[in-house]
Amino acid sequence: MIIADASVIAEKLLRPNSLAATSLAKRLAARQAVCAPHLLDAEIGQAIRRFVLRGEISATRATEAFEDLADLPIRRFPHTELLPRAFALRSNVTVYDGIYLALAEALDALLVSCDAALADVAGCKAAVEILPVSD
């Protein structure tokens, strides 16, 4: 089981040929369970919005990305009970990132991310693997 943060899922949806997207695709093909907090959907929505506003994708492609997100076999967990732990990590990460770390701790699962800042967060017991975006 892995916890995938929004950076990895955004790569899968919006840059499917990136190294991070390829790595996630291999894990999904191997039927590795992928989990995330419900927060993921809002963060992906914001990422899709940014891509549209910057002209990187069309509104039609954005709609397809939302459909692709719904089709991904990701088990989502409520984040409300993760908030106290996420807030406890506030000196080192945002509450958003803290929620992913807290879920990884709670499930004793590996967090995969493209965000190198999550690799070694003081006070966090979660294992984190940083996936490269490109070569």
Backbone hydrogen bonds, N-H to C=O, Kabsch-Sander energy under -0.5 kcal/mol:
donor,donor_aa,acceptor,acceptor_aa,energy
2,I,33,A,-2.5
3,I,110,L,-3.3
4,A,2,I,-0.5
4,A,35,C,-2.4
5,D,3,I,-0.5
5,D,112,V,-2.1
8,V,5,D,-0.7
9,I,5,D,-1.9
10,A,6,A,-2.9
11,E,7,S,-1.6
12,K,8,V,-2.2
13,L,9,I,-2.4
14,L,10,A,-3.2
15,R,10,A,-0.6
15,R,11,E,-2.1
18,S,15,R,-2.4
19,L,133,V,-1.5
20,A,132,P,-0.5
22,T,18,S,-2.4
23,S,19,L,-2.4
24,L,20,A,-2.3
25,A,21,A,-2.6
26,K,22,T,-2.1
27,R,23,S,-1.8
28,L,24,L,-2.6
29,A,25,A,-2.6
30,A,26,K,-1.8
31,R,28,L,-1.6
32,Q,27,R,-2.8
34,V,73,P,-0.7
35,C,2,I,-2.6
36,A,75,R,-2.1
38,H,77,F,-2.6
40,L,37,P,-2.2
41,D,38,H,-1.4
42,A,38,H,-0.6
43,E,39,L,-2.2
44,I,40,L,-2.7
45,G,41,D,-2.3
46,Q,42,A,-2.0
47,A,43,E,-2.1
48,I,44,I,-2.8
49,R,45,G,-2.2
50,R,46,Q,-2.3
51,F,47,A,-2.2
52,V,48,I,-2.2
53,L,49,R,-2.8
54,R,50,R,-2.1
55,G,52,V,-1.4
56,E,51,F,-2.4
57,I,51,F,-1.1
62,A,58,S,-2.1
63,T,59,A,-2.1
64,E,60,T,-1.9
65,A,61,R,-2.3
66,F,62,A,-2.1
67,E,63,T,-1.9
68,D,64,E,-2.9
69,L,65,A,-2.5
70,A,66,F,-2.0
71,D,67,E,-1.5
72,L,68,D,-1.1
72,L,69,L,-0.7
74,I,72,L,-2.3
75,R,34,V,-2.8
75,R,73,P,-0.5
76,R,74,I,-0.6
77,F,36,A,-2.1
82,L,79,H,-1.0
83,L,79,H,-0.9
83,L,80,T,-0.8
86,A,82,L,-2.6
87,F,83,L,-2.8
88,A,84,P,-1.7
89,L,85,R,-1.0
89,L,86,A,-0.6
90,R,87,F,-1.8
92,N,89,L,-2.2
93,V,89,L,-1.7
98,G,94,T,-2.6
99,I,95,V,-1.9
100,Y,96,Y,-1.1
101,L,97,D,-2.2
102,A,98,G,-2.9
103,L,99,I,-2.2
104,A,100,Y,-2.3
105,E,101,L,-2.4
106,A,102,A,-2.8
107,L,103,L,-2.4
108,D,104,A,-0.6
108,D,105,E,-0.8
109,A,104,A,-2.3
110,L,1,M,-1.0
111,L,127,A,-2.8
112,V,3,I,-3.3
112,V,110,L,-0.5
113,S,129,E,-2.2
116,A,114,C,-0.9
118,L,115,D,-2.1
119,A,116,A,-1.7
121,V,118,L,-0.6
122,A,120,D,-0.6
124,C,121,V,-2.1
129,E,111,L,-3.0
131,L,113,S,-3.3
131,L,129,E,-0.6
